[in-house]
Amino acid sequence: MKSAYDIIVRPVITEQSMEQTELKKYAFVVANDANKPEIKKAVEEIFGVKVLSVNTINMNGKKKRTGRYPQGMTASWKKAVVRLTEDSKPIEFFEGMV
């Protein structure tokens, strides 16, 4: 059985994701094999909040050139956007970043 910290890898800190924090939506990089109920349970356990919904998307890697001939790929990853309930407290980790 995986722990909550194995499921939630790190938060996504971008301009677009920071605008969504006003709507109580938070983005995280999650394990590729994690499903929505596991992600919901992990976020509730780690941050002590109440989750309303979870949306996931698989972000495919992109082709990148590293010089003239060799071509590589960036890593593929899975993103989860978690929406909290109205009566839930905000996640403190994102507070100073907006």
DSSP file (Angstrom, degrees, kcal/mol; ACC not computed):
  #  RESIDUE AA STRUCTURE BP1 BP2  ACC     N-H-->O    O-->H-N    N-H-->O    O-->H-N    TCO  KAPPA ALPHA  PHI   PSI    X-CA   Y-CA   Z-CA
    1    1 A M              0   0    0      0, 0.0     2,-0.2     0, 0.0     0, 0.0   0.000 360.0 360.0 360.0 134.1    0.0    0.0    0.0
    2    2 A K        -     0   0    0      1,-0.1     2,-0.1     2,-0.0     0, 0.0  -0.552 360.0-126.4 -84.7 147.7    1.3    3.4   -1.0
    3    3 A S    >>  -     0   0    0     -2,-0.2     4,-1.1     1,-0.1     3,-0.8  -0.387  28.6-104.8 -83.7 170.5    1.5    6.3    1.5
    4    4 A A  H 3> S+     0   0    0      1,-0.2     4,-2.2     2,-0.2     3,-0.2   0.826 121.6  57.1 -64.2 -31.8   -0.1    9.7    0.8
    5    5 A Y  H 34 S+     0   0    0      1,-0.2    -1,-0.2     2,-0.2    -3,-0.0   0.679 102.3  55.1 -76.7 -17.1    3.4   11.1    0.1
    6    6 A D  H <4 S+     0   0    0     -3,-0.8    -1,-0.2     1,-0.1    -2,-0.2   0.770 111.1  45.4 -79.1 -28.0    4.0    8.5   -2.6
    7    7 A I  H  < S+     0   0    0     -4,-1.1    24,-2.0     1,-0.2     2,-0.7   0.924 109.2  54.8 -81.2 -47.9    0.8    9.6   -4.4
    8    8 A I  E  <  +A   30   0A   0     -4,-2.2    22,-0.2    22,-0.2    -1,-0.2  -0.802  63.8 175.5 -89.9 112.4    1.3   13.4   -4.2
    9    9 A V  E     -     0   0A   0     20,-2.5    21,-0.2    -2,-0.7    -1,-0.2   0.952  58.0 -40.0 -83.5 -55.0    4.7   14.1   -5.7
   10   10 A R  E     -A   29   0A   0     19,-1.3    19,-3.5     0, 0.0    -1,-0.3  -0.974  61.5 -92.2-165.7 160.7    4.8   18.0   -5.6
   11   11 A P  E     -A   28   0A   0      0, 0.0     2,-0.7     0, 0.0    17,-0.3  -0.472  35.6-120.5 -78.2 155.7    2.5   21.0   -6.2
   12   12 A V        -     0   0    0     15,-2.2     2,-0.8    -2,-0.1    15,-0.4  -0.883  26.7-167.6 -96.5 116.3    2.3   22.7   -9.6
   13   13 A I        +     0   0    0     -2,-0.7     2,-0.3     4,-0.1     3,-0.0  -0.831  31.3 132.3-110.4  93.2    3.4   26.3   -9.2
   14   14 A T     >  -     0   0    0     -2,-0.8     4,-2.0     1,-0.1     5,-0.2  -0.871  67.5-106.9-132.4 167.7    2.5   28.2  -12.3
   15   15 A E  H  > S+     0   0    0     -2,-0.3     4,-1.4     1,-0.2     5,-0.1   0.905 119.9  48.6 -62.6 -41.4    0.8   31.5  -13.0
   16   16 A Q  H  > S+     0   0    0      1,-0.2     4,-1.0     2,-0.2    -1,-0.2   0.901 111.4  48.3 -67.5 -40.8   -2.4   29.8  -14.2
   17   17 A S  H  4 S+     0   0    0      1,-0.2     4,-0.4     2,-0.2    -1,-0.2   0.831 108.2  55.4 -71.0 -29.8   -2.6   27.4  -11.2
   18   18 A M  H >< S+     0   0    0     -4,-2.0     3,-0.7     1,-0.2     4,-0.3   0.824 103.2  55.3 -71.5 -30.0   -2.0   30.3   -8.7
   19   19 A E  H >< S+     0   0    0     -4,-1.4     3,-0.9     1,-0.2     4,-0.3   0.817 102.4  58.3 -68.1 -29.5   -5.0   32.1  -10.2
   20   20 A Q  G ><>S+     0   0    0     -4,-1.0     5,-1.9     1,-0.2     3,-1.1   0.633  84.4  80.0 -75.7 -13.8   -7.2   29.1   -9.5
   21   21 A T  G X 5S+     0   0    0     -3,-0.7     3,-1.4    -4,-0.4    -1,-0.2   0.784  82.9  63.9 -66.3 -24.8   -6.4   29.1   -5.8
   22   22 A E  G < 5S+     0   0    0     -3,-0.9    -1,-0.3    -4,-0.3    -2,-0.2   0.799 103.9  47.5 -65.5 -27.3   -9.0   31.9   -5.3
   23   23 A L  G < 5S-     0   0    0     -3,-1.1    -1,-0.3    -4,-0.3    -2,-0.2   0.253 124.1-107.7 -93.6  10.7  -11.6   29.3   -6.5
   24   24 A K  T < 5S+     0   0    0     -3,-1.4    60,-2.5     1,-0.2     2,-0.5   0.867  75.7 138.2  61.7  40.3  -10.1   26.7   -4.0
   25   25 A K  E   < - B   0  83A   0     -5,-1.9     2,-0.4    58,-0.2    -1,-0.2  -0.969  29.7-175.1-114.5 130.8   -8.6   24.7   -6.9
   26   26 A Y  E     - B   0  82A   0     56,-2.6    56,-3.3    -2,-0.5     2,-0.4  -0.978  13.3-143.8-129.8 138.8   -5.0   23.4   -6.4
   27   27 A A  E     + B   0  81A   0     -2,-0.4   -15,-2.2   -15,-0.4     2,-0.3  -0.832  20.3 176.6-107.5 140.4   -2.8   21.5   -8.9
   28   28 A F  E     -AB  11  80A   0     52,-2.5    52,-2.8    -2,-0.4     2,-0.5  -0.980  32.8-123.7-138.0 148.6   -0.4   18.7   -8.0
   29   29 A V  E     -AB  10  79A   0    -19,-3.5   -20,-2.5    -2,-0.3   -19,-1.3  -0.844  43.1-174.6 -85.3 127.3    1.9   16.3   -9.8
   30   30 A V  E     -AB   8  78A   0     48,-2.5    48,-0.8    -2,-0.5   -22,-0.2  -0.744  32.2 -76.9-122.2 168.6    0.8   12.9   -8.8
   31   31 A A    >   -     0   0    0    -24,-2.0     3,-1.6    -2,-0.2    -1,-0.1  -0.345  41.7-122.3 -63.2 145.3    2.0    9.3   -9.3
   32   32 A N  T 3  S+     0   0    0      1,-0.3    -1,-0.1    44,-0.1    47,-0.1   0.792 110.6  46.1 -63.0 -29.0    1.2    8.0  -12.8
   33   33 A D  T 3  S+     0   0    0     45,-0.1    -1,-0.3     2,-0.0     2,-0.2   0.306  86.3 116.1 -98.4   9.9   -0.8    5.0  -11.4
   34   34 A A    <   -     0   0    0     -3,-1.6     2,-0.2   -27,-0.1    -4,-0.1  -0.559  50.7-153.0 -79.6 141.3   -2.8    7.0   -8.8
   35   35 A N     >  -     0   0    0     -2,-0.2     4,-2.3     1,-0.1     5,-0.2  -0.604  30.9 -95.4-108.3 174.8   -6.5    7.1   -9.3
   36   36 A K  H  > S+     0   0    0      1,-0.2     4,-2.6     2,-0.2     5,-0.2   0.887 120.5  49.3 -61.8 -44.9   -9.0    9.8   -8.2
   37   37 A P  H  > S+     0   0    0      0, 0.0     4,-2.2     0, 0.0    -1,-0.2   0.895 112.5  49.4 -62.9 -36.5  -10.1    8.2   -4.9
   38   38 A E  H  > S+     0   0    0      2,-0.2     4,-2.3     1,-0.2    -2,-0.2   0.908 111.8  48.4 -65.2 -41.5   -6.5    7.7   -3.9
   39   39 A I  H  X S+     0   0    0     -4,-2.3     4,-2.4     2,-0.2     5,-0.2   0.916 111.5  50.1 -65.3 -43.3   -5.6   11.3   -4.7
   40   40 A K  H  X S+     0   0    0     -4,-2.6     4,-2.1     1,-0.2    -2,-0.2   0.930 112.7  46.2 -59.8 -47.0   -8.6   12.6   -2.8
   41   41 A K  H  X S+     0   0    0     -4,-2.2     4,-1.9    -5,-0.2    -1,-0.2   0.884 112.4  51.2 -64.8 -39.2   -7.7   10.6    0.3
   42   42 A A  H  X S+     0   0    0     -4,-2.3     4,-2.6     2,-0.2     5,-0.2   0.912 110.7  47.1 -66.3 -43.6   -4.0   11.6    0.1
   43   43 A V  H  X S+     0   0    0     -4,-2.4     4,-2.3     1,-0.2     5,-0.4   0.909 112.9  49.4 -65.9 -41.6   -4.8   15.4   -0.1
   44   44 A E  H  X S+     0   0    0     -4,-2.1     4,-1.1    -5,-0.2    -1,-0.2   0.876 114.5  46.0 -64.0 -36.8   -7.2   15.2    2.8
   45   45 A E  H  < S+     0   0    0     -4,-1.9    -2,-0.2    -5,-0.2    -1,-0.2   0.919 117.4  40.9 -72.5 -44.5   -4.7   13.3    4.9
   46   46 A I  H  < S+     0   0    0     -4,-2.6    -2,-0.2     1,-0.2    -3,-0.2   0.938 129.2  25.1 -71.7 -47.9   -1.7   15.5    4.1
   47   47 A F  H  < S-     0   0    0     -4,-2.3    45,-0.2    -5,-0.2    -3,-0.2   0.558  95.7-126.3-100.8  -9.6   -3.3   19.0    4.3
   48   48 A G     <  +     0   0    0     -4,-1.1    41,-0.2    -5,-0.4     2,-0.2   0.903  64.6 127.6  66.9  42.1   -6.3   18.3    6.6
   49   49 A V        -     0   0    0     -6,-0.4     2,-0.5    -5,-0.2    -1,-0.2  -0.695  62.9-109.8-121.5 174.2   -8.9   19.7    4.1
   50   50 A K        -     0   0    0     -2,-0.2    35,-2.1    39,-0.2     2,-0.4  -0.948  30.3-147.6-110.5 121.3  -12.1   18.4    2.6
   51   51 A V  E     -C   84   0A   0     -2,-0.5    33,-0.3    33,-0.2     3,-0.1  -0.744  16.7-176.7 -95.0 131.7  -12.0   17.6   -1.1
   52   52 A L  E     -     0   0A   0     31,-3.1     2,-0.3    -2,-0.4    32,-0.2   0.881  67.9  -8.0 -88.7 -48.4  -15.0   18.2   -3.3
   53   53 A S  E     -C   83   0A   0     30,-1.6    30,-2.7     2,-0.0     2,-0.4  -0.980  53.0-148.0-150.6 159.8  -13.7   16.9   -6.7
   54   54 A V  E     -C   82   0A   0     -2,-0.3     2,-0.4    28,-0.2    28,-0.2  -0.998   9.9-170.9-132.4 127.5  -10.6   15.7   -8.4
   55   55 A N  E     -C   81   0A   0     26,-2.4    26,-3.2    -2,-0.4     2,-0.3  -0.967  11.0-166.7-115.6 135.7   -9.8   16.1  -12.1
   56   56 A T  E     -C   80   0A   0     -2,-0.4     2,-0.3    24,-0.2    24,-0.2  -0.891   9.5-179.0-123.2 153.9   -6.8   14.3  -13.6
   57   57 A I  E     -C   79   0A   0     22,-2.4    22,-3.0    -2,-0.3     2,-0.6  -0.984  25.6-130.5-148.7 138.9   -4.9   14.7  -16.9
   58   58 A N  E     -C   78   0A   0     -2,-0.3     2,-0.7    20,-0.2    20,-0.2  -0.821  21.6-152.3 -89.8 120.6   -1.9   12.8  -18.3
   59   59 A M  E     -C   77   0A   0     18,-3.3    18,-2.4    -2,-0.6     2,-0.1  -0.843  13.5-143.9 -96.5 112.3    0.7   15.3  -19.6
   60   60 A N        -     0   0    0     -2,-0.7    15,-0.1    16,-0.2    16,-0.1  -0.448  20.7-105.5 -76.9 148.2    2.7   13.7  -22.4
   61   61 A G        -     0   0    0     -2,-0.1     2,-0.3    13,-0.1    14,-0.1  -0.316  32.8-133.0 -68.5 154.9    6.4   14.5  -22.8
   62   62 A K        -     0   0    0     13,-0.2    12,-2.4    -2,-0.0     2,-0.3  -0.796  19.6-105.7-110.6 152.9    7.5   16.8  -25.5
   63   63 A K  E     -D   73   0B   0     -2,-0.3     2,-0.4    10,-0.2    10,-0.2  -0.604  40.5-173.6 -75.1 133.6   10.3   16.3  -28.0
   64   64 A K  E     -D   72   0B   0      8,-2.6     8,-2.9    -2,-0.3     2,-0.4  -0.987  19.2-134.7-130.7 139.9   13.3   18.5  -27.2
   65   65 A R  E     -D   71   0B   0     -2,-0.4     6,-0.2     6,-0.2     3,-0.1  -0.764  15.4-176.5 -92.0 138.6   16.5   19.1  -29.2
   66   66 A T        -     0   0    0      4,-1.7     2,-0.3    -2,-0.4     5,-0.1   0.253  68.4 -38.8-114.2   9.8   19.8   19.0  -27.3
   67   67 A G  S    S-     0   0    0      3,-0.4    -1,-0.1     1,-0.1     0, 0.0  -0.971  94.1 -41.5 163.3-153.1   22.0   19.9  -30.2
   68   68 A R  S    S+     0   0    0     -2,-0.3    -1,-0.1    -3,-0.1     3,-0.0   0.958 126.5   6.9 -72.3 -50.8   22.3   19.2  -33.9
   69   69 A Y  S    S+     0   0    0     -3,-0.1     2,-0.1    -4,-0.0    -2,-0.1   0.892 103.2  82.4-104.4 -49.8   21.5   15.5  -34.0
   70   70 A P        -     0   0    0      0, 0.0    -4,-1.7     0, 0.0     2,-0.4  -0.361  53.9-169.7 -70.0 134.8   20.4   14.0  -30.7
   71   71 A Q  E     +D   65   0B   0     -6,-0.2    -6,-0.2    -5,-0.1     2,-0.2  -0.980   7.9 179.2-122.7 132.7   16.7   14.4  -29.9
   72   72 A G  E     -D   64   0B   0     -8,-2.9    -8,-2.6    -2,-0.4     2,-0.4  -0.564  20.6-120.8-121.9-174.8   15.3   13.6  -26.5
   73   73 A M  E     -D   63   0B   0    -10,-0.2   -10,-0.2    -2,-0.2     2,-0.2  -0.972  16.7-127.5-129.8 143.6   12.0   13.7  -24.7
   74   74 A T        -     0   0    0    -12,-2.4   -13,-0.1    -2,-0.4     2,-0.1  -0.501  48.7 -85.5 -78.9 162.8   10.9   15.4  -21.6
   75   75 A A        -     0   0    0     -2,-0.2     2,-0.3   -14,-0.1   -13,-0.2  -0.384  35.3-127.2 -73.4 145.2    9.2   13.2  -19.0
   76   76 A S        +     0   0    0    -15,-0.1     2,-0.3    -2,-0.1   -16,-0.2  -0.671  37.1 172.0 -84.4 147.1    5.5   12.4  -19.1
   77   77 A W  E     - C   0  59A   0    -18,-2.4   -18,-3.3    -2,-0.3     2,-0.4  -0.944  30.6-115.4-151.4 169.5    3.6   13.0  -15.9
   78   78 A K  E     -BC  30  58A   0    -48,-0.8   -48,-2.5    -2,-0.3     2,-0.4  -0.939  23.6-160.0-116.4 132.8    0.2   13.1  -14.4
   79   79 A K  E     -BC  29  57A   0    -22,-3.0   -22,-2.4    -2,-0.4     2,-0.4  -0.899   2.2-164.7-113.7 139.9   -1.5   16.2  -13.1
   80   80 A A  E     -BC  28  56A   0    -52,-2.8   -52,-2.5    -2,-0.4     2,-0.6  -0.989   6.8-157.8-123.9 131.8   -4.4   16.4  -10.6
   81   81 A V  E     -BC  27  55A   0    -26,-3.2   -26,-2.4    -2,-0.4     2,-0.5  -0.949  16.3-162.0-108.1 117.5   -6.5   19.5  -10.0
   82   82 A V  E     -BC  26  54A   0    -56,-3.3   -56,-2.6    -2,-0.6     2,-0.5  -0.858   4.4-158.3-106.6 129.2   -8.2   19.2   -6.6
   83   83 A R  E     -BC  25  53A   0    -30,-2.7   -31,-3.1    -2,-0.5   -30,-1.6  -0.924  11.8-147.1-108.9 130.1  -11.2   21.4   -5.7
   84   84 A L  E     - C   0  51A   0    -60,-2.5   -33,-0.2    -2,-0.5     2,-0.0  -0.530  23.0-100.5 -91.9 159.3  -12.0   21.9   -2.0
   85   85 A T    >   -     0   0    0    -35,-2.1     3,-0.9    -2,-0.2   -35,-0.1  -0.304  34.1-110.1 -71.7 163.3  -15.4   22.4   -0.5
   86   86 A E  T 3  S+     0   0    0      1,-0.2    -1,-0.1    -2,-0.0    -2,-0.0   0.852 117.6  47.7 -65.1 -35.9  -16.7   25.9    0.4
   87   87 A D  T 3  S+     0   0    0      2,-0.1    -1,-0.2   -37,-0.0     2,-0.2   0.481  91.6 104.3 -86.1  -1.1  -16.5   25.3    4.2
   88   88 A S  S <  S-     0   0    0     -3,-0.9   -39,-0.1   -38,-0.2    -4,-0.1  -0.501  76.1-114.4 -79.8 148.4  -12.9   23.8    3.9
   89   89 A K        -     0   0    0    -41,-0.2   -39,-0.2    -2,-0.2    -4,-0.1  -0.476  37.0-102.7 -75.7 152.8   -9.9   25.9    5.0
   90   90 A P        -     0   0    0      0, 0.0     2,-0.5     0, 0.0    -1,-0.1  -0.331  40.1 -95.8 -71.9 160.2   -7.4   26.8    2.2
   91   91 A I    >   -     0   0    0      1,-0.1     3,-1.0    -2,-0.0     4,-0.3  -0.669  28.9-147.5 -78.6 124.0   -4.1   25.0    1.9
   92   92 A E  G >  S+     0   0    0     -2,-0.5     3,-1.2     1,-0.2     4,-0.5   0.767  90.0  70.5 -66.3 -26.9   -1.5   27.0    3.8
   93   93 A F  G 3  S+     0   0    0      1,-0.3    -1,-0.2     2,-0.1     3,-0.2   0.844 103.1  42.6 -60.6 -33.7    1.3   26.0    1.4
   94   94 A F  G X> S+     0   0    0     -3,-1.0     3,-1.0     1,-0.2     4,-0.5   0.476  89.6  94.1 -90.8  -3.7   -0.1   28.1   -1.4
   95   95 A E  G X4 S+     0   0    0     -3,-1.2     3,-0.7    -4,-0.3    -1,-0.2   0.901  86.2  41.2 -61.6 -48.2   -1.0   31.1    0.8
   96   96 A G  G 34 S+     0   0    0     -4,-0.5    -1,-0.2    -3,-0.2    -2,-0.1   0.461 103.9  69.4 -82.0   0.1    2.1   33.3    0.3
   97   97 A M  G <4        0   0    0     -3,-1.0    -1,-0.2     1,-0.2    -2,-0.2   0.602 360.0 360.0 -96.2 -12.4    2.5   32.6   -3.4
   98   98 A V    <<        0   0    0     -3,-0.7    -1,-0.2    -4,-0.5    -2,-0.1   0.477 360.0 360.0 -84.1 360.0   -0.5   34.5   -4.7
